[in-house]
């Protein structure tokens, strides 16, 4: 189901009672965060958001609720960026902060969601025969262009050119015979 809300006035301060979301910018999808559980992003299937990219660590980043706020912890071996600066220590998030992991961009929002953002419902996936994991999200993949291959040479079509040359020679020979003076 799609939830749409009006855009929050940026001058209005968010309160700790406001709902918090992590928005995936490309898909315009919001992932609700709560004040009791950590939220993880990485390649591992146990992460709340699984990102299928080689530049993303298995356990890449974690958003932990600490003292009524959410704190970003970079837990991966590859860089995590907060507002285009590399994260080297835990950072308390503010509404509007942008988190970049691999090619994925997420926006941390506290309060009402912008218009046209859908809330991602919790999903169940089977991990083994008798084991279910609820509250997991689908794998995100960014539509990156496929690597360009080495250009191959198109097969040459010689026969059309041979026919063109024969016709030009015949035309020139005919014209030469036409303008030949008797003598």
Backbone as CSV, one residue per row, in Angstrom:
resi,resn,N_x,N_y,N_z,CA_x,CA_y,CA_z,C_x,C_y,C_z
1,UNK,0.840,-1.175,0.000,0.000,0.000,0.000,0.883,1.235,0.000
2,UNK,0.501,2.233,-0.715,1.283,3.457,-0.824,0.784,4.474,0.187
3,UNK,1.708,5.057,0.956,1.374,6.128,1.872,1.974,7.409,1.328
4,UNK,1.172,8.448,1.280,1.674,9.730,0.827,1.421,10.756,1.912
5,UNK,2.409,11.588,2.144,2.311,12.626,3.149,2.777,13.933,2.540
6,UNK,2.403,15.015,3.191,2.878,16.304,2.707,4.329,16.502,3.119
7,UNK,4.997,17.403,2.445,6.396,17.687,2.752,6.454,18.502,4.031
8,UNK,7.335,18.112,4.916,7.489,18.774,6.211,8.213,20.097,6.031
9,UNK,7.752,21.092,6.741,8.407,22.389,6.738,9.773,22.229,7.395
10,UNK,10.892,22.516,6.674,12.221,22.284,7.232,12.513,23.123,8.468
11,UNK,11.724,24.189,8.700,11.960,25.026,9.880,11.365,24.397,11.124
12,UNK,10.482,23.398,10.939,9.861,22.733,12.070,10.788,21.637,12.568
13,UNK,11.134,21.674,13.830,12.048,20.676,14.390,11.305,19.364,14.588
14,UNK,11.989,18.269,14.268,11.414,16.951,14.474,11.545,16.586,15.943
15,UNK,10.550,15.890,16.458,10.606,15.455,17.847,10.986,13.989,17.896
16,UNK,11.361,13.519,19.070,11.759,12.119,19.199,10.574,11.185,19.009
17,UNK,9.342,11.721,19.090,8.153,10.899,18.882,7.817,10.731,17.406
18,UNK,8.431,11.534,16.540,8.161,11.440,15.105,8.706,10.124,14.553
19,UNK,8.001,9.533,13.588,8.521,8.303,12.975,9.801,8.600,12.188
20,UNK,10.676,7.617,12.123,11.930,7.781,11.383,11.974,6.751,10.257
21,UNK,12.584,7.185,9.151,12.655,6.350,7.959,14.031,6.478,7.321
22,UNK,14.395,5.456,6.602,15.555,5.499,5.733,14.996,5.371,4.324
23,UNK,15.178,6.400,3.499,14.602,6.427,2.152,15.671,6.062,1.146
24,UNK,15.375,5.078,0.304,16.255,4.738,-0.813,15.898,5.693,-1.937
25,UNK,16.820,6.576,-2.257,16.551,7.679,-3.184,16.098,7.219,-4.560
26,UNK,16.740,6.209,-5.122,16.439,5.801,-6.489,15.051,5.167,-6.600
27,UNK,14.710,4.314,-5.637,13.430,3.608,-5.705,12.290,4.363,-5.036
28,UNK,12.580,5.489,-4.396,11.565,6.278,-3.697,10.795,5.407,-2.709
29,UNK,11.559,4.611,-1.956,10.972,3.690,-0.997,11.517,4.001,0.396
30,UNK,10.631,4.020,1.396,11.023,4.324,2.771,11.017,3.051,3.615
31,UNK,12.052,2.895,4.425,12.176,1.770,5.339,12.016,2.303,6.760
32,UNK,10.949,1.914,7.458,10.723,2.436,8.806,11.801,1.947,9.775
33,UNK,12.229,2.838,10.661,13.190,2.506,11.713,12.443,2.574,13.038
34,UNK,12.878,1.761,13.998,12.243,1.860,15.315,13.291,2.199,16.368
35,UNK,12.814,2.465,17.578,13.699,2.895,18.652,14.218,1.733,19.495
36,UNK,13.959,0.502,19.061,14.371,-0.656,19.856,15.383,-1.556,19.155
37,UNK,15.383,-1.559,17.826,16.234,-2.502,17.090,17.183,-1.773,16.150
38,UNK,18.361,-2.358,15.993,19.319,-1.831,15.017,18.832,-2.175,13.622
39,UNK,19.263,-1.384,12.665,18.886,-1.560,11.265,20.178,-1.701,10.481
40,UNK,20.345,-2.808,9.743,21.612,-3.084,9.062,21.466,-3.036,7.547
41,UNK,22.576,-2.668,6.903,22.656,-2.615,5.439,23.934,-3.333,5.039
42,UNK,23.856,-4.208,4.038,25.037,-4.915,3.562,24.672,-5.989,2.560
43,UNK,25.692,-6.772,2.170,25.483,-7.855,1.202,24.892,-9.100,1.845
44,UNK,25.027,-9.243,3.146,24.574,-10.439,3.853,23.050,-10.522,3.825
45,UNK,22.527,-11.722,3.668,21.078,-11.913,3.612,20.400,-11.632,4.941
46,UNK,21.155,-11.575,6.025,20.570,-11.260,7.335,20.401,-9.763,7.561
47,UNK,20.891,-8.927,6.653,20.745,-7.475,6.791,19.306,-7.062,6.512
48,UNK,18.888,-5.948,7.121,17.546,-5.437,6.861,17.403,-5.004,5.409
49,UNK,18.448,-4.390,4.862,18.481,-4.084,3.432,19.700,-4.794,2.865
50,UNK,19.456,-5.685,1.923,20.540,-6.418,1.279,20.867,-5.725,-0.036
51,UNK,22.129,-5.309,-0.182,22.580,-4.608,-1.377,23.517,-5.533,-2.138
52,UNK,23.184,-5.830,-3.360,23.966,-6.754,-4.172,24.982,-5.991,-5.011
53,UNK,26.080,-5.602,-4.377,27.182,-4.914,-5.057,28.495,-5.394,-4.457
54,UNK,29.503,-5.545,-5.301,30.797,-6.001,-4.793,31.470,-4.933,-3.939
55,UNK,31.122,-3.672,-4.106,31.726,-2.590,-3.325,31.112,-2.463,-1.938
56,UNK,30.138,-3.309,-1.624,29.456,-3.248,-0.333,29.888,-4.447,0.502
57,UNK,30.234,-4.183,1.762,30.641,-5.245,2.682,29.423,-6.062,3.114
58,UNK,29.704,-7.248,3.657,28.595,-8.095,4.114,27.771,-7.398,5.190
59,UNK,28.425,-6.821,6.154,27.792,-6.014,7.205,28.367,-4.610,7.050
60,UNK,27.793,-3.809,6.192,28.407,-2.547,5.782,28.143,-1.400,6.756
61,UNK,26.891,-1.219,7.150,26.546,-0.111,8.037,25.397,-0.530,8.941
62,UNK,25.343,0.142,10.083,24.289,-0.150,11.049,23.772,1.164,11.626
63,UNK,22.446,1.278,11.699,21.804,2.419,12.338,21.274,1.924,13.674
64,UNK,21.860,2.428,14.756,21.501,1.968,16.091,20.714,3.044,16.832
65,UNK,19.631,2.644,17.493,18.922,3.607,18.333,19.705,3.796,19.637
66,UNK,20.085,5.025,19.917,20.857,5.327,21.126,20.328,6.617,21.731
67,UNK,19.735,6.515,22.894,19.245,7.696,23.589,18.181,8.468,22.831
68,UNK,17.271,7.775,22.174,16.203,8.447,21.439,16.609,8.975,20.071
69,UNK,17.841,8.766,19.680,18.345,9.203,18.367,18.865,7.969,17.627
70,UNK,19.092,8.112,16.325,19.699,7.032,15.542,21.132,7.419,15.220
71,UNK,22.040,6.461,15.440,23.464,6.705,15.243,23.955,5.776,14.136
72,UNK,24.660,6.351,13.155,25.226,5.588,12.039,26.594,5.064,12.435
73,UNK,26.765,3.744,12.308,28.045,3.090,12.556,28.490,2.438,11.242
74,UNK,29.654,2.794,10.750,30.212,2.164,9.550,30.907,0.895,10.013
75,UNK,30.366,-0.258,9.662,30.892,-1.530,10.147,31.608,-2.323,9.060
76,UNK,31.615,-1.815,7.842,32.210,-2.546,6.726,33.654,-2.174,6.480
77,UNK,34.280,-2.945,5.612,35.680,-2.693,5.269,35.812,-1.711,4.113
78,UNK,34.712,-1.409,3.441,34.727,-0.414,2.370,34.009,0.834,2.877
79,UNK,34.252,1.996,2.270,33.759,3.258,2.833,32.244,3.418,2.845
80,UNK,31.799,4.092,3.892,30.429,4.576,4.026,30.540,6.095,4.105
81,UNK,29.646,6.796,3.418,29.706,8.264,3.392,28.437,8.849,3.998
82,UNK,28.617,9.896,4.791,27.519,10.644,5.361,27.653,12.075,4.865
83,UNK,26.677,12.518,4.092,26.709,13.865,3.485,28.022,14.083,2.725
84,UNK,28.430,13.091,1.954,29.619,13.088,1.092,30.947,13.110,1.849
85,UNK,30.933,12.881,3.150,32.170,12.780,3.935,32.285,11.344,4.453
86,UNK,33.475,10.791,4.367,33.689,9.402,4.793,33.466,9.270,6.297
87,UNK,32.722,8.229,6.685,32.418,7.985,8.089,33.563,7.183,8.701
88,UNK,34.200,7.751,9.725,35.293,7.058,10.410,34.954,6.788,11.870
89,UNK,33.879,7.399,12.366,33.423,7.177,13.737,31.902,7.288,13.741
90,UNK,31.243,6.819,14.806,29.778,6.897,14.848,29.281,8.341,14.751
91,UNK,28.159,8.525,14.030,27.566,9.853,13.839,26.084,9.795,14.161
92,UNK,25.627,10.749,14.956,24.200,10.887,15.228,23.550,11.501,13.996
93,UNK,22.484,10.854,13.536,21.823,11.295,12.308,20.805,12.388,12.585
94,UNK,20.699,13.306,11.637,19.696,14.358,11.657,18.824,14.196,10.427
95,UNK,17.596,14.641,10.522,16.686,14.529,9.396,17.266,15.239,8.177
96,UNK,17.291,14.533,7.038,17.838,15.081,5.801,19.248,14.611,5.501
97,UNK,19.911,13.921,6.448,21.261,13.412,6.192,21.225,12.377,5.070
98,UNK,22.255,12.398,4.222,22.367,11.458,3.113,23.473,10.461,3.411
99,UNK,23.148,9.178,3.280,24.100,8.092,3.511,24.361,7.425,2.174
100,UNK,25.641,7.270,1.816,26.002,6.620,0.555,26.759,5.342,0.871
101,UNK,26.263,4.235,0.320,26.866,2.922,0.487,26.974,2.324,-0.901
102,UNK,28.200,2.152,-1.399,28.384,1.700,-2.777,27.794,2.748,-3.706
103,UNK,26.884,2.337,-4.588,26.210,3.289,-5.476,24.834,3.675,-4.937
104,UNK,24.486,3.157,-3.757,23.177,3.432,-3.159,23.222,4.709,-2.331
105,UNK,22.157,5.504,-2.460,22.021,6.722,-1.660,20.733,6.603,-0.858
106,UNK,20.878,6.822,0.440,19.746,6.783,1.352,19.638,8.134,2.048
107,UNK,18.407,8.532,2.369,18.181,9.773,3.100,17.482,9.404,4.407
108,UNK,18.032,9.894,5.516,17.442,9.684,6.834,16.410,10.781,7.055
109,UNK,15.169,10.396,7.325,14.078,11.352,7.518,13.426,11.081,8.867
110,UNK,13.227,12.131,9.616,12.481,12.036,10.864,11.264,12.925,10.717
111,UNK,10.082,12.340,10.847,8.847,13.088,10.667,8.093,12.559,9.468
112,UNK,7.307,13.430,8.841,6.482,13.018,7.713,7.336,12.766,6.481
113,UNK,6.882,11.812,5.677,7.569,11.479,4.433,7.205,12.463,3.332
114,UNK,8.124,12.699,2.397,7.786,13.503,1.219,6.721,12.798,0.376
115,UNK,6.104,13.531,-0.502,5.087,12.995,-1.394,5.711,11.953,-2.318
116,UNK,4.933,10.958,-2.699,5.308,9.919,-3.670,6.370,8.966,-3.152
117,UNK,6.501,8.828,-1.848,7.402,7.842,-1.264,6.546,6.710,-0.719
118,UNK,6.860,5.471,-1.095,6.115,4.328,-0.588,6.867,3.721,0.586
119,UNK,6.123,3.210,1.540,6.719,2.564,2.705,6.882,1.087,2.373
120,UNK,8.100,0.579,2.539,8.387,-0.823,2.245,7.797,-1.684,3.357
121,UNK,6.920,-2.609,2.995,6.339,-3.476,4.023,7.350,-4.546,4.432
122,UNK,7.267,-5.013,5.678,8.127,-6.131,6.065,7.779,-7.343,5.207
123,UNK,8.798,-8.126,4.843,8.572,-9.303,4.013,9.179,-10.516,4.674
124,UNK,8.571,-11.662,4.425,9.125,-12.914,4.921,9.804,-13.635,3.777
125,UNK,10.970,-14.192,4.080,11.685,-14.994,3.093,12.110,-16.296,3.756
126,UNK,12.055,-17.376,3.030,12.472,-18.662,3.556,13.982,-18.765,3.418
127,UNK,14.674,-19.015,4.559,16.120,-19.200,4.515,16.478,-20.674,4.495
128,UNK,15.716,-21.473,5.186,15.917,-22.914,5.140,14.544,-23.554,5.290
129,UNK,14.499,-24.860,5.380,13.226,-25.562,5.362,12.292,-25.094,6.483
130,UNK,12.782,-24.971,7.710,11.921,-24.614,8.832,12.274,-23.277,9.450
131,UNK,13.005,-22.428,8.763,13.454,-21.173,9.340,12.920,-20.004,8.525
132,UNK,12.161,-19.135,9.164,11.644,-17.941,8.516,12.279,-16.723,9.160
133,UNK,12.524,-15.727,8.357,13.019,-14.464,8.882,12.022,-13.409,8.443
134,UNK,11.397,-12.762,9.405,10.441,-11.723,9.046,11.121,-10.368,9.156
135,UNK,10.456,-9.347,8.688,10.946,-7.971,8.729,12.227,-7.784,7.912
136,UNK,12.375,-8.507,6.818,13.505,-8.333,5.912,13.010,-7.647,4.656
137,UNK,13.884,-6.923,4.019,13.513,-6.193,2.819,14.129,-6.865,1.599
138,UNK,13.636,-6.538,0.419,14.208,-7.136,-0.791,15.607,-6.598,-1.077
139,UNK,16.331,-7.345,-1.876,17.663,-6.930,-2.290,17.561,-5.725,-3.208
140,UNK,18.412,-4.739,-2.974,18.435,-3.558,-3.826,19.578,-3.688,-4.809
141,UNK,19.304,-3.393,-6.031,20.359,-3.355,-7.038,20.196,-2.076,-7.816
142,UNK,21.281,-1.421,-8.063,21.257,-0.170,-8.801,21.425,-0.496,-10.276
143,UNK,20.620,0.086,-11.172,20.715,-0.254,-12.591,21.960,0.349,-13.224
144,UNK,23.089,-0.298,-12.997,24.360,0.162,-13.534,24.485,-0.361,-14.962
145,UNK,25.079,0.445,-15.821,25.265,0.002,-17.202,26.193,-1.200,-17.228
146,UNK,25.899,-2.108,-18.119,26.767,-3.267,-18.293,28.106,-2.799,-18.849
147,UNK,29.185,-3.466,-18.438,30.484,-3.048,-18.966,30.509,-3.197,-20.476
148,UNK,31.095,-2.227,-21.112,31.137,-2.281,-22.573,32.147,-3.338,-22.992
149,UNK,31.763,-4.085,-23.998,32.658,-5.125,-24.496,33.570,-4.532,-25.560
150,UNK,34.568,-5.290,-25.914,35.487,-4.852,-26.952,34.723,-4.818,-28.264
151,UNK,34.765,-3.696,-28.961,33.997,-3.629,-30.206,34.513,-4.653,-31.217
152,UNK,33.570,-5.319,-31.824,33.942,-6.299,-32.846,33.690,-5.690,-34.209
153,UNK,34.469,-6.091,-35.144,34.351,-5.566,-36.506,33.197,-6.268,-37.202
154,UNK,32.337,-5.480,-37.794,31.208,-6.031,-38.526,31.727,-6.750,-39.765
155,UNK,31.083,-7.837,-40.161,31.537,-8.539,-41.362,31.405,-7.626,-42.582
156,UNK,32.416,-7.659,-43.370,32.410,-6.801,-44.564,31.564,-7.422,-45.652
157,UNK,30.820,-6.567,-46.283,30.018,-7.008,-47.419,30.689,-6.459,-48.666
158,UNK,31.434,-7.299,-49.319,32.252,-6.900,-50.462,31.434,-6.808,-51.738
159,UNK,30.475,-7.693,-51.927,29.765,-7.765,-53.190,29.036,-6.479,-53.563
160,UNK,28.397,-5.786,-52.660,27.756,-4.526,-53.090,28.772,-3.519,-53.614
161,UNK,29.941,-3.454,-53.000,30.961,-2.513,-53.468,31.518,-2.923,-54.828
162,UNK,31.661,-4.218,-55.040,32.147,-4.696,-56.344,31.151,-4.300,-57.431
163,UNK,29.860,-4.460,-57.167,28.845,-4.085,-58.143,28.849,-2.582,-58.402
164,UNK,29.042,-1.780,-57.362,29.094,-0.329,-57.540,30.280,0.050,-58.410
165,UNK,31.423,-0.555,-58.176,32.626,-0.245,-58.966,32.422,-0.656,-60.418
166,UNK,31.832,-1.820,-60.657,31.581,-2.279,-62.036,30.630,-1.305,-62.745
167,UNK,29.591,-0.868,-62.055,28.657,0.061,-62.666,29.308,1.407,-62.969
168,UNK,30.147,1.899,-62.072,30.831,3.180,-62.308,31.776,3.052,-63.492
169,UNK,32.529,1.947,-63.575,33.453,1.747,-64.707,32.666,1.658,-66.008
170,UNK,31.551,0.910,-66.011,30.739,0.778,-67.225,30.162,2.137,-67.633
171,UNK,29.720,2.916,-66.660,29.188,4.234,-66.946,30.255,5.140,-67.537
172,UNK,31.460,5.116,-66.945,32.565,5.929,-67.464,32.978,5.474,-68.867
173,UNK,32.996,4.168,-69.112,33.355,3.657,-70.445,32.300,4.075,-71.468
174,UNK,31.036,4.031,-71.070,29.968,4.454,-71.970,30.059,5.941,-72.279
175,UNK,30.357,6.728,-71.273,30.497,8.157,-71.493,31.723,8.458,-72.345
176,UNK,32.782,7.724,-72.141,34.001,7.934,-72.943,33.729,7.573,-74.404
177,UNK,32.968,6.534,-74.650,32.630,6.149,-76.022,31.687,7.150,-76.664
178,UNK,30.858,7.758,-75.889,29.913,8.735,-76.417,30.603,10.017,-76.843
179,UNK,31.605,10.418,-76.102,32.294,11.666,-76.430,33.511,11.458,-77.350
180,UNK,33.721,10.266,-77.801,34.846,9.987,-78.681,34.562,10.643,-80.034
181,UNK,35.502,11.334,-80.527,35.360,12.001,-81.835,35.810,11.055,-82.944
182,UNK,35.077,11.076,-84.063,35.501,10.187,-85.165,36.803,10.687,-85.771
183,UNK,37.602,9.881,-86.054,38.794,10.389,-86.639,39.802,9.590,-87.090
